[in-house]
């Protein structure tokens, strides 16, 4: 896997190619992303001899990545508490699938009625930020802003998935607030907003992980499909 930096639109184009040209379901990419995120967090927890992690999930697919990570961390023996910023009816289809799996596992999953409920995680050892990811468009909603405030007030090592919530993945701008990450776990491609504007202030260290994108999608000048294969211009 090559380390390449892309704008959000290009990330989505290559993700679409992975599904439509190569036949990789989005659910598989989500599974890979969540598993790799859990692996990174697991490494830190073992190194630091810690056992408790809180995971804050949004309603989109970034939240779904967090739900998958929760499953793997639970299976590894950690105490995991998941806080969902929205009810079942607002989750994306992929996120709902992983929410149902956790529910059947009798995992500790709660829906946030108020952002201050995150203060229950103040005795935890680390927090995973799976609130917004690269899907942020425009100003934060009041509820999102309050959740980000509470995450930062915990003053715990925060592992942000793909991009710290509140940071624009294209411009590196923060309009109001953003999660202050200890480490940002990037899925497949590095996002350009991590390196410009306010990005470096909020991302902490950056760990790029492989979630199974075909090698063709990392080649310079890749073009639209030709007989089912991506080639070069």
N, C-alpha and C positions, 0 to 999 in steps of 0.2 A: 504494500500500500504506500503510495506516494503522499507526501505532505503538500497539499495544494490549498491555497486560500481562495475562497469563492464568495461572491455576493449571494444573498438569499435566493434570488430568482434562479440563479444557476444551480444552486443546491436542489431546488425543487425540480428543475428540468432533468437533472441526473437521477434524482429519486424516481421521477416518472419513467425515465428510460429503464431503470432497474426493474420496475414492475411491468411495463408494457412491452419492452423488447426482450428482456431476459426472463420474465415470468416469475420474479421474486415477489411474493405477496408482501404488502405493507406490514402485515402481522408478523411476518418473519423478520423484517428489518427492526420492528419494535422489540421483538424478543431478543434479537442480537444486541440491540442498544442497551436494553435494560440489564441483560446478563453482563455485558462488559462494564457498565456503570457499577453494578454490584461487585464485580471483581476488583475494581479500583478502590471502592470504599472498604471492601473486605480487607484488602492489603493494609490500608491505613489503620483499621480497627485492630487487626492482629499485631501490627507493629507497636501501636500505642497501648496495647492490652486493654482495649475498651470493648463494651458489650451492647451499648444502647444507642440506637439511631432513630431520629425522627425524619419522616419523608413528607414533604408538602407538595401535593399534586394539584395541578390545574385541571380544567375540564377537557383540554385538548390532548393531542398525541404526545406532547412532552410529559403531561401527567401520566399517560399510559406507559411511557418509558419508566417513570418512577414506580408505577405499580408493579411492573415486571421486576425491577431492581429489588423492591420490597420482598417479593416472593423468594428470590435467590438468597437474600440476606437472612430471611426467616429460616430457610432450609439449611443455612450455614450455622444456625444456632444463636443468632443475635436477637435481642429484644428490639422489635421494630414497631413503631407507632406511625400509622399513616393518617394524615389529615387531608381531606379532599375539599377543595374550594368550590363546592357546587354539589347539587344533588344528582342522583342517578340519571334523571331525565335530561341533563345538559351535557353529559359525557359524550364524546365522540364514540362511534361504534367500536373502534379498536380499544379505546380506553375502557369502555363498558365491559368488553370481553374479559379484560384483565382484572377489572374490579370484581366481576362475578367469580373468577377463580379464587381471588383472595378471600371473598366472602365464604366460599365453600370450604376454605382452609381454616375457617374460624379465626382469621387474623384480626388484629386490632386496627380497625378502619373506622374513622369517624368523619362526619361532614361538619365543616366549620359554619356555625351560625354567626360567630363573631371572631374577628382576627385575634382578639386577646386570648382565645382558647389555646393559641400556640404557646402561651406561657407555661402550659403543662409540660412542654419539652425542655424547660430550663435545666432539668437534672439529667438530660440526655448528653451523650458524648459528642455527637455530630448531627448535622442536619443535611438532608438532600433537598435541593431546590429544583423541583420539577413543575414549577408553576406556569411558566409562559414559553420558554425556549425561543426559537427564532420566529415565532408567529406574531410577535408584538407589532401592532400597527397603530400609530397615533398615540395619544396620551393614555396613561394608565387609568383604569376605572378606579373610583374611590376605594372600593373593596380590595382591589389588587394592591393599591398603594399601602393600605393599612396592613395587609399580610406581609408585604416586603419590610415594612417598618418593624413588625414583630419578629420576623426572622433575624433581622440585624440586631435587634435588642437582646436576642438570646446570647449573643457573643460566643457562639460556638463555631468550630470549623464547618464551613458550608461547602458542599460539593454541588455545584450547579451543573445541570445537564444541558449541554450544547452551548448555552450562553447564560450569563447571570440574568435572572428575570428583571425586567425594567431597562435593560441595555438594548439599544437598537443594533441588531446583528449586521446591518449594512453600514451604518454611519458611525457607530460607537457613541452615539448621543444618549444622554440620560435627561429626559424632560423634567422629571420630578425626583423619583427615587429608583434605586436599583439595589439588588442583593449584592452584598460585599462577599465575594466568594473566596474561599481558601484555595480551591482548585476547581477549574472548569473542565468537564469531561466532554470533549468534542467528538461527535459521531461521524465518522467517515471522512468529512472534509472540515478544514479550518474555516471559520466564518470571519470575514474581513473586519467586522465591527469590533472584534476582540483586540485588534492591533492599532486602531486609530481612534481619534477623539478621546473620550473618557474610558474607552475599553480597557487599556492596561491598568487603570486605577481600580477596576472592579473585578477583573477576571482571576486574579491570583495566578497560580501556576496553571499551565494548560497541558492536559493529557489528551492526545488524539488516539482514538481506539477504532479498530477495524470492525465494521458491522456487516461485512459481506458484500459490498458493492463490487461488481465485476471490474477486472483490471482495465478494461477498455474505457471506463468512465473517468479514469485518471490520466488519459493520454491527451496531449495538447492537440487542439483543433479537432476534437471528436465531432462527428456530424450526426445527422439524423440517420435512422436505421436504413440499411440497404440489405434487403433480403434477410432481415432479422439480425443483422450484425452491425455494430457501430464501427465505422471506419474513420479515417482521417480525411480532412478536406484537401 
